[in-house]
Amino acid sequence: MTYLLIFFLSLIISIFITPYFIDYLYKNNILDKPIEKRKIHTTPIPRLGGVIIASIVLLIVFNFYPDLNNIRVFLYSFLIIFFLGLVDDIIDVRWNIKFLAQGIAALLFLFFLSDFYESIKIFGIYFHSPFSEIILFFFIVGIINGFNLLDGLDGLVAGYSLFIVTTLFFLTVISSNLLVLIICASLMGALIGMLKFNAHPARIFLGDSGALGLGFLTVACALLFLGKHNEPSIDLTFAIILFTIPIVDTLKVMINRTIARKNPFLPDRSHVHHLILSNHFGHKSTVVIVLLIAFFTSIASLLYIKVSEFYGLVGFAFASSFILNIKTILSYLNKFDIRQDVKTKFSFLSIERLSIINKYLYFAILILIVVTFFLIFPIERSLDKKILYLFLGFLVAGLLHVITTSLQKKNYNFILIFFNLTVFYTIAIKSPQVIDNIDLFAPIKPLLQLAFTLIVISYITLYFIFRERIQGRPSSLVSGMDLSIIAFSNLIVFTSILLQFDWMINIGNALFFTSLTYIITKIFVVIHEKGQNFFYYSTFVLSMFTLIVQLIY
């Protein structure tokens, strides 16, 4: 309950405060101007998103952690990193000054961490003091800088950090490290809210304050989890697998720069996301590819610590090889266009025929969704009333947000649709449903769920392949924000499968069906633009009605 509250509070603050902060930055001309050649954006954009993230985390920690005096050294080290990034966002800081400040912060954190371990283990080899401290020092500084170097595309570092903290949160539930749980729950909410404004096309950048701060918080949480989880030795192999992308990418770039007799600490366009962009992938597609790698390494780290170290190491080797050879691999894959091949094979499906087929499928899927909602509607209360009231509070806050912003600007916040659907499915999956009282359907309930999943996925695939013909114009199905949230949801699905906690499996199932229904809703909005209001507000009605019925029981 506490962590749900932390998550929702962080999410609400991030969603509601960020637009006003963006306006403030524009008014005061605190912008990232595309002067350098390596910059990808073409217009000035605010770049202090890290201020929002850090403020939320500190606010949550100050209010929810019981003994602040016990973690003051940790807070000092984080504040050093944050203010270093903040100053660098306003006035450029030389790389050697950055390294000095990062080194001081790393030493402070190592002092804080010293009570949690006696040695470290890397790929089966143990290191004791002073070698363990030296390795951890460079590991911490390396990850911090790796995040900063990765921060080259809209939503990339925010999405990647979301994957890291989600993985750490669900693993830490087992070891019950309160500080890590509070920070990860807060970051999950804050990052999802920030992605609304930071995903492509970004309205605000994280800046160095965000990238450096997230780098520090994620690596600190990983080491604190390991210190509690695997006493008296920290198995750094897990953290290496979890942070595969910044580690492999940074090492590769620095080695190449050193060989070319260039300063290895200065930025350029040779990082993994730049290489993907250079292979004719769009901005959004590039972020998706990197996040898919992050998804894979998160699963590999879970396999390493919960299933088999061998499987985790195989996953690490595969991901590392992909990153090191990504330019060659993508150049080869560019020769194939599966979507175009499918369209060619079905060239007999003209625009007129596809429009007619889609028209009937559109209504059939819509009826299927409505019938499904009816059949799985919860008829008894199984969730704690405190959780229901928490959902209701966030729902009311969402409605207030709609009234004050969306109605005036006609700018709908689709993340609220995702939340509304999540509330419905979370309650429905946990509770007895209408279908359970229907003798005809109850015995074949699993088959009906499978059929629903296959039909919806098939329709989504059909629309994705032929959407230009169906619409008669180029159209974008999902935004960068949508892709990040869907990927986040599916990471939780896979995590729930690996960790096998009942409550996690319920959450995973709810998020899986939410993702499918959400994509369908976005398709409905694209196809039937005039019905956007109906689809948008119907999700509020559905979740509100479900909560009211539950609270009456």
Protein Blocks (a to p, Z undefined) as FASTA:
>chain_A
ZZmmmmmmmmmmmmmmmmmmmmmmmmnopacddfbfklmbfbdcdfklmmmmmmmmmmmm
mmmmmblmlmmmmmmmmmmmmmmmmmmmmpccdfklmmmmmmmmmmmmmmmmmmmpcbdc
eehiacddfklmmmmmmmmmmmmmmmmmmmmbghklmmmmmmmmmmmmmmmmmnopaklm
mmmmmmmmmmmmmmmmmmccdfbdfbjmlmmmmmmmmmmmmmmmmmmmmccbdcfklmmm
mmmmmmmmmmmmmmmmmmnopafkbccfkbfklmmmmnopafklmmmmmmmmmmmmmmmm
mmmmmmomklmmmmmmmmmmmmmmmmmmmmmmmmpcfklmmmmmmmmmcfklmmmmmmmm
mmmmmmmmmmmmmmmpcfbdfbdfklmmmmmmmmmmmmmmmmmmmmmnopacfklmmmmm
mmmmmmmmmpccfklmmmklmmmmmmmmmmmmmmmmmmmmmmmmmmmmmnopacdfbdfk
lmmmmmmmmmmmmmmmmnopaklmmmmmmmmmmmmmmmmmmmmmmmmmmlmmmmmmmmmm
mmmmmmmmmmmZZ
